[in-house]
Amino acid sequence: MRHTPARRLWATLLALMVVAAGSVLAGSAPASAAPRPLAAPGDTGDDGEGGSKSLIDALESASRGFTDAKDALTRSRARQRELAATLQRLDAELGPKQAALDEIVQQSYRTGRLGPMAALLTASDSDTLLDRADTLSSVAIRQDAAMRDLKQTRDGQAKAKLAIDATIRDQQKQLNVMARRKAQAEAALKAAGGGQDVAGPSGGGNTTKSATAPRNLGTGCTVDDPTTTGCITPRLQFAMQQAKGAGFTRFVKCFRHQNSGEHPKGRACDFAADKGTFGGVASGASRTYGDRLANYFIGNADRIGVLYVIWFRRIWLPSSGWKSYSRGNGDPSSDHTNHVHLSVR
């Protein structure tokens, strides 16, 4: 097939157009865009908490283990204080009880130093015999009671000392658990490219103290979520009510279906910094509101059972305080720059 000059010209022009179009398309991609790390199979993001499933699971496990150990440590220390007070009381009682027994023994010796039988045989008449019998019987009863009381006090001392030793061993065990859980959380953050020490919110603290959540609050997703059609736990409901009572009444959303994290378990809420809904990056009064809310949750972490708080590319952990947290997608929601994320136990 012969190619005419015109046909060859059109073919050349068409080739040049294809090359030019390719150059335009290639130039549309930013040359400086940094590639994101590839996630392992099943290790997808969690649709809002700004991290992979493995990271969120590790943080949840570490914080829960840390706070459980911290609670056990608090109870153990309270028990130690009770035992120490008991031991101090027993120590104070021991001296007088020993002195009382010594006095009874001496009285017994003075009354019947020749022995009970000799004391009775030397009685001059029946009245004296009865008096001596009553006296000996009374002294013997008192001496027996005093000896039992003294023995009981000494036994109590020994048991209190053993119990104190046991609580001290338990406390060391809980401290070791807390140290391991702290290391677990920080290692997970470091592996994800974050975890550096950072300053907390600077928009002002909130000194309002919440009530303490009852220890028997359920942990199942059994309460209708007032912010969605899903469910939340009684503990999260308690935290929401406390925050609202402290004046934090802006838009909130809790339950949602996602790959991981606390939202699908009913244990997390997102508290918008803006008044109406989730907006762009918080600034001005909205930023201050978010700062104050984050500080409120942290200041009452033990009372309401906080697992972690995320706000403005930072995460607060009970074990470690504020750490950098930058696994978001660059938008206000996954970067947590338009809302405060709260997860509870």
GUTI-859204 format. One record per residue (C-alpha): x, y, z. Coordinates in nm, 3 decimals. Layout:
<rs>
((X; Y; Z))
...
</rs>
This chain:
<rs>
((0.000; 0.000; 0.000))
((0.148; 0.332; -0.112))
((0.156; 0.628; 0.132))
((0.096; 0.963; -0.031))
((0.275; 1.272; 0.102))
((-0.054; 1.398; 0.249))
((-0.118; 1.068; 0.428))
((0.235; 1.071; 0.572))
((0.183; 1.430; 0.690))
((-0.140; 1.339; 0.872))
((0.029; 1.040; 1.036))
((0.315; 1.258; 1.159))
((0.072; 1.519; 1.300))
((-0.131; 1.248; 1.475))
((0.182; 1.105; 1.640))
((0.286; 1.449; 1.763))
((-0.063; 1.502; 1.913))
((-0.046; 1.171; 2.100))
((0.297; 1.258; 2.245))
((0.180; 1.604; 2.348))
((-0.132; 1.465; 2.516))
((0.082; 1.217; 2.710))
((0.310; 1.493; 2.829))
((0.014; 1.698; 2.955))
((-0.133; 1.403; 3.143))
((0.202; 1.315; 3.297))
((0.260; 1.672; 3.405))
((-0.073; 1.684; 3.589))
((0.058; 1.455; 3.870))
((0.251; 1.643; 4.140))
((0.616; 1.552; 4.120))
((0.669; 1.608; 4.495))
((0.387; 1.383; 4.622))
((0.532; 1.140; 4.878))
((0.410; 0.781; 4.842))
((0.216; 0.640; 5.133))
((0.331; 0.313; 5.289))
((0.151; 0.011; 5.150))
((-0.082; -0.154; 5.400))
((-0.071; -0.525; 5.457))
((-0.375; -0.728; 5.343))
((-0.663; -0.661; 5.580))
((-0.473; -0.376; 5.743))
((-0.690; -0.102; 5.598))
((-0.761; 0.234; 5.751))
((-1.052; 0.273; 5.985))
((-1.250; 0.541; 5.804))
((-1.183; 0.819; 6.047))
((-0.944; 0.746; 6.331))
((-0.646; 0.820; 6.113))
((-0.453; 0.494; 6.138))
((-0.433; 0.138; 6.016))
((-0.631; -0.138; 6.178))
((-0.318; -0.281; 6.340))
((-0.223; 0.059; 6.486))
((-0.572; 0.125; 6.627))
((-0.593; -0.228; 6.770))
((-0.249; -0.192; 6.930))
((-0.336; 0.143; 7.087))
((-0.667; 0.010; 7.217))
((-0.503; -0.298; 7.367))
((-0.217; -0.102; 7.520))
((-0.436; 0.168; 7.672))
((-0.688; -0.081; 7.808))
((-0.411; -0.291; 7.964))
((-0.247; 0.017; 8.111))
((-0.566; 0.159; 8.264))
((-0.672; -0.181; 8.401))
((-0.333; -0.218; 8.571))
((-0.350; 0.139; 8.696))
((-0.692; 0.072; 8.853))
((-0.558; -0.246; 9.015))
((-0.262; -0.050; 9.148))
((-0.492; 0.214; 9.296))
((-0.701; -0.053; 9.470))
((-0.390; -0.228; 9.598))
((-0.250; 0.091; 9.744))
((-0.581; 0.165; 9.915))
((-0.576; -0.187; 10.061))
((-0.219; -0.134; 10.181))
((-0.324; 0.184; 10.361))
((-0.608; -0.005; 10.534))
((-0.374; -0.285; 10.639))
((-0.113; -0.040; 10.764))
((-0.376; 0.131; 10.978))
((-0.485; -0.208; 11.116))
((-0.125; -0.301; 11.193))
((-0.065; 0.030; 11.367))
((-0.374; -0.025; 11.582))
((-0.267; -0.378; 11.673))
((0.084; -0.259; 11.756))
((-0.064; 0.000; 11.991))
((-0.286; -0.261; 12.157))
((-0.016; -0.520; 12.203))
((0.177; -0.345; 12.483))
((-0.121; -0.280; 12.714))
((-0.254; -0.631; 12.656))
((0.080; -0.783; 12.745))
((0.095; -0.564; 13.057))
((-0.258; -0.671; 13.156))
((-0.164; -1.036; 13.122))
((0.150; -0.984; 13.327))
((-0.057; -0.824; 13.604))
((-0.301; -1.114; 13.607))
((-0.016; -1.364; 13.625))
((0.134; -1.177; 13.921))
((-0.203; -1.165; 14.095))
((-0.243; -1.535; 14.037))
((0.095; -1.594; 14.195))
((0.013; -1.378; 14.497))
((-0.324; -1.541; 14.548))
((-0.224; -1.897; 14.500))
((0.157; -1.908; 14.507))
((0.136; -2.238; 14.695))
((-0.083; -2.377; 14.420))
((-0.461; -2.413; 14.404))
((-0.473; -2.732; 14.606))
((-0.252; -2.596; 14.882))
((-0.455; -2.276; 14.899))
((-0.774; -2.470; 14.947))
((-0.628; -2.714; 15.202))
((-0.500; -2.433; 15.423))
((-0.837; -2.261; 15.442))
((-0.943; -2.218; 15.809))
((-1.317; -2.258; 15.748))
((-1.575; -2.316; 15.479))
((-1.624; -1.945; 15.404))
((-1.255; -1.895; 15.351))
((-1.250; -2.204; 15.133))
((-1.528; -2.066; 14.913))
((-1.368; -1.722; 14.891))
((-1.036; -1.872; 14.786))
((-1.205; -2.096; 14.529))
((-1.392; -1.800; 14.378))
((-1.077; -1.592; 14.365))
((-0.874; -1.866; 14.202))
((-1.148; -1.933; 13.949))
((-1.182; -1.563; 13.864))
((-0.810; -1.518; 13.822))
((-0.785; -1.827; 13.601))
((-1.071; -1.709; 13.377))
((-0.920; -1.362; 13.342))
((-0.578; -1.505; 13.269))
((-0.716; -1.739; 13.002))
((-0.911; -1.455; 12.837))
((-0.609; -1.226; 12.843))
((-0.390; -1.490; 12.686))
((-0.642; -1.556; 12.408))
((-0.675; -1.182; 12.344))
((-0.300; -1.138; 12.328))
((-0.262; -1.434; 12.093))
((-0.538; -1.300; 11.868))
((-0.366; -0.963; 11.850))
((-0.032; -1.120; 11.763))
((-0.197; -1.339; 11.498))
((-0.363; -1.029; 11.356))
((-0.027; -0.856; 11.344))
((0.129; -1.143; 11.153))
((-0.158; -1.163; 10.904))
((-0.153; -0.787; 10.844))
((0.221; -0.795; 10.777))
((0.182; -1.084; 10.532))
((-0.106; -0.906; 10.358))
((0.097; -0.586; 10.327))
((0.383; -0.783; 10.173))
((0.137; -0.936; 9.925))
((-0.004; -0.597; 9.825))
((0.347; -0.463; 9.768))
((0.425; -0.757; 9.540))
((0.097; -0.699; 9.356))
((0.178; -0.331; 9.312))
((0.513; -0.414; 9.155))
((0.336; -0.655; 8.922))
((0.092; -0.383; 8.812))
((0.376; -0.134; 8.765))
((0.551; -0.386; 8.539))
((0.232; -0.432; 8.335))
((0.193; -0.055; 8.301))
((0.552; -0.021; 8.180))
((0.501; -0.294; 7.918))
((0.176; -0.142; 7.796))
((0.336; 0.201; 7.772))
((0.615; 0.057; 7.561))
((0.360; -0.125; 7.343))
((0.167; 0.193; 7.267))
((0.475; 0.399; 7.194))
((0.627; 0.129; 6.974))
((0.305; 0.108; 6.769))
((0.301; 0.485; 6.718))
((0.669; 0.492; 6.626))
((0.623; 0.213; 6.372))
((0.344; 0.418; 6.213))
((0.570; 0.720; 6.175))
((0.451; 0.915; 6.479))
((0.483; 0.902; 6.853))
((0.709; 1.200; 6.912))
((0.652; 1.399; 7.230))
((0.442; 1.707; 7.155))
((0.287; 1.988; 7.354))
((-0.076; 1.960; 7.453))
((-0.354; 2.196; 7.343))
((-0.271; 2.556; 7.418))
((-0.618; 2.702; 7.391))
((-0.689; 2.694; 7.762))
((-0.763; 2.420; 8.009))
((-1.088; 2.318; 8.171))
((-1.081; 2.256; 8.544))
((-1.439; 2.125; 8.566))
((-1.445; 1.790; 8.742))
((-1.684; 1.526; 8.617))
((-1.855; 1.271; 8.835))
((-1.687; 0.932; 8.860))
((-1.839; 0.661; 8.645))
((-1.980; 0.371; 8.850))
((-1.756; 0.065; 8.835))
((-2.046; -0.159; 8.737))
((-2.130; 0.031; 8.416))
((-2.179; -0.212; 8.130))
((-1.931; -0.227; 7.842))
((-2.164; -0.364; 7.577))
((-2.319; -0.158; 7.298))
((-2.660; -0.159; 7.464))
((-2.771; 0.206; 7.472))
((-2.941; 0.379; 7.179))
((-2.697; 0.632; 7.036))
((-2.869; 0.974; 7.050))
((-2.648; 1.096; 6.764))
((-2.705; 0.814; 6.511))
((-2.926; 0.508; 6.460))
((-2.658; 0.287; 6.617))
((-2.568; 0.206; 6.978))
((-2.318; 0.312; 7.243))
((-2.201; 0.172; 7.575))
((-2.331; 0.301; 7.910))
((-1.982; 0.432; 7.988))
((-1.972; 0.639; 7.669))
((-2.321; 0.768; 7.743))
((-2.196; 0.874; 8.087))
((-1.896; 1.056; 7.935))
((-2.120; 1.238; 7.685))
((-2.358; 1.348; 7.958))
((-2.073; 1.472; 8.175))
((-1.922; 1.672; 7.887))
((-2.259; 1.822; 7.803))
((-2.311; 1.916; 8.167))
((-1.972; 2.091; 8.159))
((-2.090; 2.311; 7.871))
((-1.966; 2.117; 7.567))
((-2.286; 2.110; 7.365))
((-2.174; 2.134; 7.003))
((-2.235; 1.874; 6.732))
((-2.145; 1.514; 6.823))
((-2.155; 1.187; 6.631))
((-2.069; 0.849; 6.781))
((-2.155; 0.510; 6.634))
((-2.056; 0.425; 6.278))
((-1.966; 0.116; 6.079))
((-1.596; 0.097; 5.991))
((-1.305; -0.143; 5.967))
((-1.162; -0.101; 6.317))
((-1.145; 0.126; 6.617))
((-1.398; 0.209; 6.885))
((-1.681; 0.366; 6.682))
((-1.838; 0.035; 6.568))
((-1.813; -0.092; 6.928))
((-2.008; 0.207; 7.058))
((-1.708; 0.326; 7.260))
((-1.610; 0.642; 7.068))
((-1.754; 0.980; 6.977))
((-1.636; 1.264; 6.754))
((-1.705; 1.607; 6.905))
((-1.713; 1.879; 6.639))
((-1.520; 2.199; 6.702))
((-1.770; 2.404; 6.501))
((-2.123; 2.466; 6.626))
((-2.331; 2.312; 6.348))
((-2.143; 2.017; 6.206))
((-1.794; 1.900; 6.109))
((-1.630; 2.177; 5.911))
((-1.284; 2.262; 5.790))
((-0.969; 2.303; 5.997))
((-1.074; 2.458; 6.328))
((-0.951; 2.808; 6.401))
((-1.031; 3.092; 6.638))
((-1.313; 3.014; 6.879))
((-1.361; 2.666; 6.731))
((-0.995; 2.578; 6.792))
((-1.020; 2.705; 7.150))
((-1.337; 2.500; 7.202))
((-1.158; 2.186; 7.083))
((-0.857; 2.260; 7.304))
((-1.076; 2.304; 7.611))
((-1.276; 1.989; 7.535))
((-0.964; 1.777; 7.487))
((-0.825; 1.910; 7.816))
((-1.156; 1.837; 7.988))
((-1.143; 1.471; 7.884))
((-0.780; 1.439; 7.989))
((-0.840; 1.607; 8.325))
((-1.118; 1.357; 8.393))
((-0.959; 1.054; 8.228))
((-0.970; 0.838; 8.542))
((-1.327; 0.943; 8.626))
((-1.482; 0.862; 8.290))
((-1.245; 0.585; 8.175))
((-1.062; 0.743; 7.880))
((-0.868; 0.511; 7.648))
((-0.733; 0.787; 7.427))
((-0.811; 1.134; 7.289))
((-0.716; 1.250; 6.938))
((-0.707; 1.620; 6.843))
((-0.513; 1.819; 6.586))
((-0.272; 1.549; 6.468))
((-0.195; 1.451; 6.827))
((-0.306; 1.163; 7.044))
((-0.323; 1.155; 7.423))
((-0.264; 0.819; 7.589))
((-0.305; 0.747; 7.963))
((0.040; 0.589; 7.962))
((0.233; 0.849; 7.768))
((0.058; 1.185; 7.744))
((0.050; 1.374; 7.414))
((0.220; 1.219; 7.112))
((0.228; 1.313; 6.745))
((-0.034; 1.130; 6.540))
((-0.016; 1.199; 6.169))
((-0.157; 0.897; 5.991))
((-0.449; 1.088; 5.841))
((-0.518; 1.148; 5.472))
((-0.457; 1.523; 5.482))
((-0.822; 1.615; 5.531))
((-0.969; 1.774; 5.847))
((-1.160; 1.462; 5.945))
((-0.881; 1.202; 5.935))
((-0.629; 1.457; 6.066))
((-0.867; 1.537; 6.352))
((-0.837; 1.908; 6.298))
((-1.214; 1.965; 6.299))
((-1.319; 1.739; 6.584))
((-1.201; 1.584; 6.911))
((-1.209; 1.204; 6.911))
((-1.284; 1.034; 7.243))
((-1.250; 0.661; 7.306))
((-1.352; 0.511; 7.641))
((-1.308; 0.171; 7.800))
</rs>
